[in-house]
Amino acid sequence: MKKAIKTTNEHLYLQIADTIEQQILGQVMKIGDKLPSVRLLSKQEGKSVSTILQSYYHLESKGLIEPRPQSGYYVSYNPSRFPGKIKKSNPLQTMKGKNVEAIIGEVYDDFTMQGVTRFSLSVPAPEILPLARLNKSMMQALRELPSNGTSYEVIQGNDLLRRQVARWSMHWGGHLHADDLITTAGCMNAISYCLQAITKPGDTIAVESPVYFGVLRFAQSIGLKVLELPTDPDTGVDPDDVKKALQKHNIKACFFVTNFSNPLGYCMPDEQKEAMVKLLSRHGVPLIEDDLYGDVYFGKNRPRSCKSFDEEGNVLWCSSISKTLAPGYRVGWVAPGKYFEKVKRLKLYHSITTATAQQAAIANFLATGRYEHHLRKLRQTLHSNSLQFTRAIGEYFPDNIKMTIPKGGFILWLELDKRIDTYQLYQEAMQHKISIAPGTIFSLQDRYQNCMRLSYGMQWTPEVDKALKRLGNLVKGMM
């Protein structure tokens, strides 16, 4: 009974906070406006003083309001100071001259360096992950597994994990079964199997632009040609652009991060996903869907995946817990549709199986319902961070900056003045122990030199705010 009351109170304070948040974001309440006193709002809403205080504390944690001694709470967030909106990309099919491999190596060789504010890594920081509960799940797995987890797992992967992933797919209309899934060593491992299963050297694949550099580099390493498509920062790749590309090029596969993409952060609308699936199915072109960030949404409901519209097994759906729970566990999975046997055979050839203990630990974590509880907290933290970052960038960076405003995930894409080279900015920022991801690594073309990716997947602190201010000052200095 106590648990039910707690859930109800939690729901009430979030409802009140959400109403006020929408008024602030819609500029019904503007910066400097005073909110009703706690007691007055308590009477108006018919809710307890403690519930109203929780609502105000929640809004304060997001950087939307601020308390003033002996005065009350005031709106501190100003949407009119948002950076400008980024336009749809228009990739030109030209190769770049810079040694991008060297830049990637330099940026990501630094990830173990101590004392660095790491805006460059697209993973959640340890301080916002349920480490103690994960440790318990691992200990339970080691106790219960045959030979304490030292034996090989079956090729397809841990049965309980696959059943839990299939159950979770109901959240986005997936209707998967355990037998539809193959576990992998993270999402990138799943994507690599898919690319090898459906292409051969010399084939062309179509991707969004900018796109996660790991996919670009792997595609090149197995001899594939990459066609970068125009991409809207809010809705992603348009099926009409794909249709035009199919008429001009012999495309063998498409790769899209449909929900809160890396690095643009877009979320493809459901009707666009359905149209994309039907278009590619008609042309017999498989779609590799990276749905790594779908669970980290800021709205009311989890967005659907292209896989939920797939009736012919043409979508190879890839995901993992690397961006939500345990990056280092390297636990992922793929529902490869009609390419199931090819992907399973590739897994056997390349790795035989995947890590036994880690799969079992994640399976236990999902089975207990802890994942749902963790995701609720994670989404609140990341949504709050996104607002704090937007406020800070609007305040500290030059006025002509443009930026995406994602509705999920934990990545921002910034477009700076054309005079700024973000690789040079990275080198200067590292002198102050601040790491960013230069835009040039997210394309095979000679573009995005004045762009960068920032991650807000960490706990918001005064030190993070100070690092953003320092970064903004460096940008101003370069102009």
KELOMAR-548457 format. One record per residue (C-alpha): residue in three letters; y, x, z; chain. Coordinates in steps of 0.02 Angstrom, whole numbers, plus 32768, in hexadecimal, padded with zeros to 4 digits. Example, Ala and Ser with C-alpha at 12.3 -4.5 7.8 and 13.67 -1.06 7.14 Angstrom:
2
(Ala; (7F1F; 8267; 8186); A)
(Ser; (7FCB; 82AC; 8165); A)
//
This chain:
479
(Met; (8000; 8000; 8000); A)
(Lys; (8079; 808C; 802B); A)
(Lys; (8059; 80DD; 7F82); A)
(Ala; (8084; 8039; 7F29); A)
(Ile; (8129; 802B; 7F89); A)
(Lys; (8157; 80DE; 7F5C); A)
(Thr; (8137; 80BC; 7EA4); A)
(Thr; (81A1; 801E; 7EA9); A)
(Asn; (8234; 8077; 7EFD); A)
(Glu; (8226; 8104; 7E81); A)
(His; (822B; 8087; 7DF3); A)
(Leu; (82C5; 8031; 7E3B); A)
(Tyr; (8330; 80CC; 7E50); A)
(Leu; (8303; 8109; 7DA1); A)
(Gln; (8331; 805F; 7D59); A)
(Ile; (83DE; 8065; 7DA9); A)
(Ala; (83F7; 811B; 7D76); A)
(Asp; (83C3; 80F5; 7CC3); A)
(Thr; (8442; 8067; 7CB5); A)
(Ile; (84CF; 80D7; 7CF1); A)
(Glu; (8494; 8166; 7C81); A)
(Gln; (849B; 80F6; 7BE6); A)
(Gln; (854D; 80C2; 7C14); A)
(Ile; (8580; 8179; 7C23); A)
(Leu; (852C; 81AF; 7B81); A)
(Gly; (8578; 8118; 7B29); A)
(Gln; (8622; 8147; 7B72); A)
(Val; (8634; 809F; 7BC9); A)
(Met; (8651; 810E; 7C60); A)
(Lys; (86B2; 81AB; 7C31); A)
(Ile; (86CB; 8254; 7C81); A)
(Gly; (8733; 8245; 7D1F); A)
(Asp; (8708; 818D; 7D3C); A)
(Lys; (86D8; 8163; 7DEF); A)
(Leu; (8630; 8110; 7E0E); A)
(Pro; (8621; 807F; 7E89); A)
(Ser; (8607; 80B8; 7F3C); A)
(Val; (8553; 80BF; 7F77); A)
(Arg; (856C; 802A; 7FEB); A)
(Leu; (85C5; 7FC1; 7F68); A)
(Leu; (853F; 7FE0; 7EE4); A)
(Ser; (84BB; 7FBC; 7F68); A)
(Lys; (8507; 7F0F; 7F83); A)
(Gln; (8521; 7EEF; 7EC9); A)
(Glu; (846E; 7F1D; 7E9B); A)
(Gly; (841D; 7ED7; 7F38); A)
(Lys; (83C6; 7F7D; 7F55); A)
(Ser; (83BF; 7FF0; 7FEC); A)
(Val; (843F; 8079; 8008); A)
(Ser; (83B3; 80FB; 7FFC); A)
(Thr; (8380; 80B9; 7F4F); A)
(Ile; (8434; 80C7; 7F10); A)
(Leu; (8442; 8177; 7F59); A)
(Gln; (83A2; 81A8; 7EFF); A)
(Ser; (83ED; 8167; 7E5C); A)
(Tyr; (848C; 81CD; 7E75); A)
(Tyr; (842A; 8269; 7EA5); A)
(His; (83C2; 8254; 7E07); A)
(Leu; (845F; 8245; 7D9A); A)
(Glu; (84AD; 82DA; 7DF3); A)
(Ser; (8412; 8344; 7DD0); A)
(Lys; (842A; 831E; 7D17); A)
(Gly; (84DF; 8359; 7D1C); A)
(Leu; (8520; 82AA; 7CF2); A)
(Ile; (8582; 828B; 7D93); A)
(Glu; (85C7; 82F3; 7E21); A)
(Pro; (85F3; 82CF; 7ED7); A)
(Arg; (86A2; 82F0; 7F1A); A)
(Pro; (86BA; 8303; 7FD7); A)
(Gln; (8704; 8268; 802C); A)
(Ser; (8719; 8217; 7F81); A)
(Gly; (8670; 81E4; 7F36); A)
(Tyr; (8616; 8203; 7E91); A)
(Tyr; (866B; 8221; 7DE9); A)
(Val; (8630; 8230; 7D35); A)
(Ser; (862A; 82E9; 7D06); A)
(Tyr; (85D5; 82DC; 7C5B); A)
(Asn; (863A; 82CE; 7BBB); A)
(Pro; (85D8; 82A4; 7B1C); A)
(Ser; (8675; 82BF; 7AB4); A)
(Arg; (8663; 8379; 7AD9); A)
(Phe; (85B7; 8380; 7A88); A)
(Pro; (85A7; 8409; 7A06); A)
(Gly; (85A9; 83CC; 7951); A)
(Lys; (850D; 8387; 78FE); A)
(Ile; (84A1; 83F5; 7890); A)
(Lys; (8488; 83BC; 77DC); A)
(Lys; (83E4; 83A7; 7780); A)
(Ser; (83A0; 8450; 7748); A)
(Asn; (839B; 847A; 768E); A)
(Pro; (8328; 8510; 767A); A)
(Leu; (833F; 8580; 75E3); A)
(Gln; (829E; 85D2; 75AB); A)
(Thr; (82D6; 8686; 75BF); A)
(Met; (8282; 870F; 7621); A)
(Lys; (82DD; 876A; 76AA); A)
(Gly; (82FE; 8822; 76B8); A)
(Lys; (82FB; 883C; 7774); A)
(Asn; (825E; 8878; 77CA); A)
(Val; (8239; 87D4; 7823); A)
(Glu; (8195; 8814; 786A); A)
(Ala; (81F5; 889C; 78C5); A)
(Ile; (8273; 881D; 790A); A)
(Ile; (81E6; 87AC; 794A); A)
(Gly; (8192; 8841; 7999); A)
(Glu; (8232; 8879; 79EE); A)
(Val; (825A; 87CC; 7A33); A)
(Tyr; (81AB; 87A6; 7A72); A)
(Asp; (817D; 8854; 7AAF); A)
(Asp; (8203; 8838; 7B33); A)
(Phe; (81B3; 879F; 7B81); A)
(Thr; (8168; 8801; 7C14); A)
(Met; (820B; 8857; 7C40); A)
(Gln; (8245; 882A; 7CEF); A)
(Gly; (82ED; 87DA; 7D17); A)
(Val; (830C; 8792; 7C68); A)
(Thr; (834E; 86E1; 7C50); A)
(Arg; (82D3; 86AF; 7BCB); A)
(Phe; (8320; 862D; 7B57); A)
(Ser; (82AF; 8671; 7ACD); A)
(Leu; (8204; 8632; 7B06); A)
(Ser; (81CF; 8581; 7AD9); A)
(Val; (8161; 856A; 7B71); A)
(Pro; (8184; 8518; 7C1A); A)
(Ala; (81AE; 8592; 7CA5); A)
(Pro; (8130; 85A5; 7D34); A)
(Glu; (81A7; 8559; 7DB3); A)
(Ile; (819E; 84AD; 7D60); A)
(Leu; (80DF; 84AD; 7D51); A)
(Pro; (8063; 846A; 7DD4); A)
(Leu; (8017; 8514; 7DF8); A)
(Ala; (7FC5; 84E7; 7E9F); A)
(Arg; (7F6C; 8450; 7E55); A)
(Leu; (7F36; 84B5; 7DBD); A)
(Asn; (7EEC; 8538; 7E32); A)
(Lys; (7E89; 84AE; 7E8B); A)
(Ser; (7E47; 846F; 7DE5); A)
(Met; (7E11; 851E; 7DB5); A)
(Met; (7DB7; 853A; 7E5B); A)
(Gln; (7D5F; 8493; 7E48); A)
(Ala; (7D2A; 84C1; 7D97); A)
(Leu; (7CE3; 8569; 7DD0); A)
(Arg; (7C80; 8514; 7E5B); A)
(Glu; (7C37; 848C; 7DED); A)
(Leu; (7C14; 84E7; 7D49); A)
(Pro; (7B68; 8530; 7D27); A)
(Ser; (7B68; 85EB; 7D4D); A)
(Asn; (7C1A; 85D4; 7D92); A)
(Gly; (7C61; 85C6; 7CE3); A)
(Thr; (7C19; 8667; 7C9E); A)
(Ser; (7BA9; 8610; 7C1F); A)
(Tyr; (7BDB; 85DF; 7B6E); A)
(Glu; (7C24; 8531; 7B55); A)
(Val; (7BDF; 84C8; 7AC5); A)
(Ile; (7C32; 84EE; 7A1C); A)
(Gln; (7C91; 8449; 7A13); A)
(Gly; (7CD9; 8465; 7AC1); A)
(Asn; (7CD1; 8421; 7B72); A)
(Asp; (7C95; 836C; 7B6D); A)
(Leu; (7D01; 832E; 7BFD); A)
(Leu; (7D9C; 837F; 7BB2); A)
(Arg; (7D7D; 832E; 7B09); A)
(Arg; (7D62; 8285; 7B5D); A)
(Gln; (7E04; 8296; 7BBE); A)
(Val; (7E67; 82C8; 7B23); A)
(Ala; (7E1C; 8233; 7AC7); A)
(Arg; (7E4E; 81C1; 7B57); A)
(Trp; (7EFE; 8208; 7B56); A)
(Ser; (7F0E; 81E7; 7A9B); A)
(Met; (7F1C; 812E; 7AC4); A)
(His; (7FD0; 8154; 7AFA); A)
(Trp; (8001; 8173; 7A45); A)
(Gly; (7F8A; 80FE; 79EB); A)
(Gly; (7F0C; 8185; 79C1); A)
(His; (7E6B; 812A; 79EE); A)
(Leu; (7E0B; 81CD; 79E8); A)
(His; (7D5A; 81E9; 7A2A); A)
(Ala; (7D19; 8286; 7A7E); A)
(Asp; (7CAE; 82AB; 79E5); A)
(Asp; (7D4B; 82AF; 7977); A)
(Leu; (7D8E; 8348; 79D4); A)
(Ile; (7D6F; 8403; 79D4); A)
(Thr; (7DBC; 846E; 7A5C); A)
(Thr; (7E1A; 850E; 7A2F); A)
(Ala; (7E73; 85A0; 7A80); A)
(Gly; (7F1E; 854B; 7A7C); A)
(Cys; (7F77; 84EA; 79F3); A)
(Met; (7F9A; 857E; 7980); A)
(Asn; (7EE0; 85A3; 797E); A)
(Ala; (7EC0; 84EE; 7949); A)
(Ile; (7F42; 84FC; 78BE); A)
(Ser; (7EF6; 859F; 787F); A)
(Tyr; (7E4A; 854F; 7871); A)
(Cys; (7E95; 84BB; 7813); A)
(Leu; (7EF3; 8528; 7797); A)
(Gln; (7E57; 858E; 7773); A)
(Ala; (7DED; 84F1; 7762); A)
(Ile; (7E58; 849E; 76DC); A)
(Thr; (7EA6; 852D; 7679); A)
(Lys; (7E7A; 85CF; 7622); A)
(Pro; (7EE4; 866A; 75FA); A)
(Gly; (7F69; 8643; 7578); A)
(Asp; (7F7B; 858B; 75AA); A)
(Thr; (8025; 8540; 75D5); A)
(Ile; (8048; 84E2; 7676); A)
(Ala; (80E6; 847D; 769B); A)
(Val; (813E; 848A; 7744); A)
(Glu; (81DD; 8450; 7798); A)
(Ser; (8270; 84C9; 779E); A)
(Pro; (8295; 851B; 7815); A)
(Val; (81E2; 8525; 7852); A)
(Tyr; (8183; 857C; 78DE); A)
(Phe; (8172; 8632; 78A9); A)
(Gly; (80BC; 863F; 78E1); A)
(Val; (8087; 85C8; 7857); A)
(Leu; (80EA; 8628; 77D4); A)
(Arg; (809F; 86CF; 7806); A)
(Phe; (7FED; 868E; 780E); A)
(Ala; (7FFD; 8637; 7765); A)
(Gln; (8039; 86DA; 7718); A)
(Ser; (7FAD; 873C; 776B); A)
(Ile; (7F27; 86D3; 7713); A)
(Gly; (7F7E; 86DC; 766A); A)
(Leu; (7FD3; 8631; 7663); A)
(Lys; (8078; 8608; 760F); A)
(Val; (80F3; 85A5; 7678); A)
(Leu; (8169; 8520; 7635); A)
(Glu; (81F4; 84F5; 76B1); A)
(Leu; (8232; 8441; 76A4); A)
(Pro; (82DC; 83F4; 76D1); A)
(Thr; (82D6; 83BA; 7785); A)
(Asp; (8347; 8341; 77E3); A)
(Pro; (836D; 8379; 7896); A)
(Asp; (834F; 82C7; 78D7); A)
(Thr; (82C1; 8283; 786B); A)
(Gly; (826D; 8319; 781B); A)
(Val; (8226; 8321; 776C); A)
(Asp; (8245; 8289; 76FD); A)
(Pro; (81AD; 8246; 769D); A)
(Asp; (821C; 823B; 7602); A)
(Asp; (8238; 82F7; 760A); A)
(Val; (817E; 8312; 761C); A)
(Lys; (815E; 82A1; 7586); A)
(Lys; (81D7; 8308; 751B); A)
(Ala; (8186; 83AA; 7555); A)
(Leu; (80D9; 8367; 7529); A)
(Gln; (8115; 8344; 7478); A)
(Lys; (8156; 83F5; 7461); A)
(His; (80D9; 845E; 74C2); A)
(Asn; (801D; 8466; 74D7); A)
(Ile; (8021; 8449; 7593); A)
(Lys; (7F78; 8457; 75EA); A)
(Ala; (7FAF; 8427; 769B); A)
(Cys; (8045; 83F6; 7705); A)
(Phe; (806F; 8430; 77B4); A)
(Phe; (80EA; 83D0; 7822); A)
(Val; (8115; 83CF; 78DD); A)
(Thr; (8136; 8314; 78E1); A)
(Asn; (816F; 82FB; 7995); A)
(Phe; (81FD; 8366; 79DC); A)
(Ser; (81DF; 83F3; 7963); A)
(Asn; (81F0; 84AC; 7981); A)
(Pro; (8279; 84E2; 7962); A)
(Leu; (82E3; 844C; 7926); A)
(Gly; (82A8; 83D1; 79AB); A)
(Tyr; (82A3; 833B; 7934); A)
(Cys; (8230; 82A5; 794E); A)
(Met; (81F2; 8254; 78AE); A)
(Pro; (8205; 8195; 78BA); A)
(Asp; (8161; 8134; 78BD); A)
(Glu; (8182; 80DD; 7817); A)
(Gln; (81A3; 8187; 77C7); A)
(Lys; (80FF; 81CA; 780E); A)
(Glu; (80A0; 8137; 77C6); A)
(Ala; (80F2; 814E; 771B); A)
(Met; (80CB; 8208; 7720); A)
(Val; (8013; 81EB; 7747); A)
(Lys; (8001; 816B; 76BB); A)
(Leu; (805B; 81DB; 763D); A)
(Leu; (7FF1; 8275; 7662); A)
(Ser; (7F52; 820F; 7665); A)
(Arg; (7F76; 81CA; 75B6); A)
(His; (7F8D; 827B; 7575); A)
(Gly; (7EF5; 82C0; 75D1); A)
(Val; (7F61; 833E; 7630); A)
(Pro; (7F2B; 835B; 76E6); A)
(Leu; (7FAD; 835C; 7772); A)
(Ile; (7FA0; 83D5; 7803); A)
(Glu; (8000; 8381; 7890); A)
(Asp; (803A; 83EB; 7923); A)
(Asp; (8055; 836F; 79B2); A)
(Leu; (8070; 83F0; 7A38); A)
(Tyr; (810E; 83A3; 7A83); A)
(Gly; (80E9; 82E8; 7A73); A)
(Asp; (80CB; 82CC; 7B2E); A)
(Val; (8177; 8312; 7B5B); A)
(Tyr; (81E1; 827D; 7B26); A)
(Phe; (8282; 8243; 7B79); A)
(Gly; (827C; 818D; 7B42); A)
(Lys; (8215; 80FA; 7B81); A)
(Asn; (8177; 811A; 7B1E); A)
(Arg; (8116; 81AA; 7AD4); A)
(Pro; (8133; 81B4; 7A17); A)
(Arg; (809E; 8195; 79A7); A)
(Ser; (804D; 821E; 7940); A)
(Cys; (8024; 821E; 7887); A)
(Lys; (7F6D; 821E; 78BB); A)
(Ser; (7F80; 816C; 78FC); A)
(Phe; (7FA2; 8132; 7848); A)
(Asp; (7F13; 8197; 77FD); A)
(Glu; (7E89; 8128; 77B6); A)
(Glu; (7E34; 81A8; 7746); A)
(Gly; (7E25; 8242; 77B5); A)
(Asn; (7EAC; 829B; 7752); A)
(Val; (7F13; 82CF; 77EC); A)
(Leu; (7EDC; 8366; 7852); A)
(Trp; (7F2D; 8346; 78FB); A)
(Cys; (7F4A; 83E0; 7969); A)
(Ser; (7F88; 83EC; 7A1C); A)
(Ser; (7F70; 8443; 7AC4); A)
(Ile; (7FB1; 844E; 7B76); A)
(Ser; (800E; 84F2; 7B52); A)
(Lys; (80BA; 849D; 7B51); A)
(Thr; (809D; 8425; 7BE1); A)
(Leu; (8027; 846F; 7C61); A)
(Ala; (7FDB; 851D; 7C50); A)
(Pro; (8012; 858F; 7BBF); A)
(Gly; (7FA1; 861E; 7BF7); A)
(Tyr; (7F02; 85B7; 7C01); A)
(Arg; (7EFE; 85AE; 7B41); A)
(Val; (7EAE; 8501; 7B3C); A)
(Gly; (7ECB; 849A; 7AA0); A)
(Trp; (7E71; 8423; 7A2C); A)
(Val; (7E6D; 83DA; 797D); A)
(Ala; (7E35; 8334; 7933); A)
(Pro; (7E14; 8372; 7880); A)
(Gly; (7DDE; 82CC; 7833); A)
(Lys; (7D73; 82E3; 7798); A)
(Tyr; (7D83; 83A0; 77A8); A)
(Phe; (7D25; 839F; 784E); A)
(Glu; (7C8C; 8404; 7817); A)
(Lys; (7CF6; 8489; 77C0); A)
(Val; (7D62; 84A3; 785A); A)
(Lys; (7CCD; 84A5; 78CF); A)
(Arg; (7C77; 8528; 7862); A)
(Leu; (7D14; 8594; 7862); A)
(Lys; (7D1C; 858C; 7920); A)
(Leu; (7C66; 85C4; 7928); A)
(Tyr; (7C87; 8656; 78B1); A)
(His; (7D27; 868F; 7907); A)
(Ser; (7D08; 8675; 79C0); A)
(Ile; (7C5F; 861E; 79DA); A)
(Thr; (7CAD; 85B5; 7A63); A)
(Thr; (7D47; 85A8; 7AD3); A)
(Ala; (7D66; 85DD; 7B88); A)
(Thr; (7CF2; 857B; 7BFB); A)
(Ala; (7D50; 857A; 7CA1); A)
(Gln; (7DFC; 8554; 7C5B); A)
(Gln; (7DBC; 84BE; 7BF8); A)
(Ala; (7D64; 8478; 7C91); A)
(Ala; (7DFD; 8492; 7CFF); A)
(Ile; (7E6E; 8433; 7C86); A)
(Ala; (7DEA; 83AB; 7C73); A)
(Asn; (7DE8; 8394; 7D31); A)
(Phe; (7EA6; 8391; 7D37); A)
(Leu; (7EAF; 8309; 7CB1); A)
(Ala; (7E22; 82A3; 7CFE); A)
(Thr; (7E77; 8294; 7DA8); A)
(Gly; (7F18; 8248; 7D63); A)
(Arg; (7F7D; 82E0; 7D9A); A)
(Tyr; (7FB7; 82FF; 7CE8); A)
(Glu; (8013; 8258; 7CDD); A)
(His; (806C; 8279; 7D82); A)
(His; (809B; 8329; 7D4C); A)
(Leu; (80DD; 82EE; 7CA2); A)
(Arg; (8151; 826F; 7CF5); A)
(Lys; (81A1; 82F9; 7D5C); A)
(Leu; (81A3; 8373; 7CCA); A)
(Arg; (81FB; 82F7; 7C57); A)
(Gln; (8280; 82D3; 7CDB); A)
(Thr; (829E; 838D; 7CF5); A)
(Leu; (82A9; 83B4; 7C3C); A)
(His; (8318; 831F; 7C13); A)
(Ser; (838D; 8356; 7C9E); A)
(Asn; (838A; 8408; 7C59); A)
(Ser; (83B3; 83CD; 7BA9); A)
(Leu; (844F; 8375; 7BEA); A)
(Gln; (8483; 840C; 7C52); A)
(Phe; (846C; 8481; 7BBD); A)
(Thr; (84CD; 840E; 7B4A); A)
(Arg; (855C; 8404; 7BC7); A)
(Ala; (855E; 84C1; 7BE2); A)
(Ile; (8556; 84EB; 7B28); A)
(Gly; (85E2; 846F; 7B03); A)
(Glu; (864A; 84C2; 7B8B); A)
(Tyr; (8623; 857B; 7B72); A)
(Phe; (8605; 8591; 7AB6); A)
(Pro; (8685; 858E; 7A27); A)
(Asp; (86BF; 84E2; 79EC); A)
(Asn; (8671; 84F4; 793F); A)
(Ile; (85BE; 8502; 797F); A)
(Lys; (853D; 8482; 7945); A)
(Met; (84A2; 8452; 79A5); A)
(Thr; (840E; 83DB; 79A5); A)
(Ile; (8401; 8356; 7A2C); A)
(Pro; (8345; 833D; 7A41); A)
(Lys; (82F6; 82A5; 7A92); A)
(Gly; (8264; 8307; 7AD5); A)
(Gly; (8216; 83B4; 7AE1); A)
(Phe; (8278; 8448; 7B25); A)
(Ile; (82C7; 849C; 7A8F); A)
(Leu; (8378; 84A1; 7A4B); A)
(Trp; (83AA; 84E0; 799F); A)
(Leu; (845B; 8525; 7992); A)
(Glu; (84BF; 854B; 78F5); A)
(Leu; (854D; 85C5; 7913); A)
(Asp; (85DE; 8601; 78AA); A)
(Lys; (85A0; 8650; 7807); A)
(Arg; (85E9; 86F7; 783D); A)
(Ile; (856C; 8701; 78CD); A)
(Asp; (84C6; 875B; 78B5); A)
(Thr; (8455; 871B; 7941); A)
(Tyr; (83E3; 87B3; 7937); A)
(Gln; (847B; 881C; 7964); A)
(Leu; (84A3; 879A; 79EA); A)
(Tyr; (83F2; 87AD; 7A2E); A)
(Gln; (8408; 886A; 7A3C); A)
(Glu; (84AF; 8857; 7A97); A)
(Ala; (846D; 87CC; 7B08); A)
(Met; (83D9; 8838; 7B3C); A)
(Gln; (8455; 88B6; 7B80); A)
(His; (847B; 882B; 7BFE); A)
(Lys; (83C3; 87FD; 7C12); A)
(Ile; (83D2; 875D; 7BAD); A)
(Ser; (8350; 873A; 7B28); A)
(Ile; (8365; 86C3; 7A93); A)
(Ala; (82FE; 86A1; 79F6); A)
(Pro; (8363; 86CF; 7959); A)
(Gly; (835E; 864A; 78D1); A)
(Thr; (8327; 86C1; 7847); A)
(Ile; (8274; 86C7; 7889); A)
(Phe; (8259; 860D; 7866); A)
(Ser; (825A; 861C; 77A8); A)
(Leu; (8214; 8689; 771E); A)
(Gln; (82B9; 8675; 76C2); A)
(Asp; (835E; 86CE; 76D5); A)
(Arg; (83AD; 864E; 7749); A)
(Tyr; (83CF; 8616; 77FD); A)
(Gln; (841D; 86C0; 782A); A)
(Asn; (84A8; 8664; 7887); A)
(Cys; (842E; 85F1; 78E4); A)
(Met; (83C8; 8605; 7982); A)
(Arg; (8347; 85A9; 79E9); A)
(Leu; (8361; 8591; 7AA4); A)
(Ser; (82DF; 8550; 7B1D); A)
(Tyr; (8312; 84E9; 7BB5); A)
(Gly; (8261; 84E8; 7BFD); A)
(Met; (8293; 8533; 7CA4); A)
(Gln; (82DD; 84FB; 7D49); A)
(Trp; (8398; 84E0; 7D3A); A)
(Thr; (83F3; 8558; 7DAF); A)
(Pro; (84A1; 85A4; 7DC1); A)
(Glu; (8457; 8642; 7D75); A)
(Val; (8422; 85E4; 7CD8); A)
(Asp; (84CF; 8598; 7CCB); A)
(Lys; (851A; 8646; 7CDE); A)
(Ala; (84A7; 868B; 7C55); A)
(Leu; (84DF; 8602; 7BDC); A)
(Lys; (8594; 8629; 7C04); A)
(Arg; (8575; 86E1; 7BE3); A)
(Leu; (851D; 86B7; 7B3F); A)
(Gly; (85AE; 8648; 7B0A); A)
(Asn; (8629; 86D5; 7B2F); A)
(Leu; (85C1; 874E; 7AC6); A)
(Val; (85C7; 86D4; 7A34); A)
(Lys; (8684; 86C5; 7A46); A)
(Gly; (8693; 8782; 7A4B); A)
(Met; (8631; 8795; 79AB); A)
(Met; (86AB; 8722; 7951); A)
//
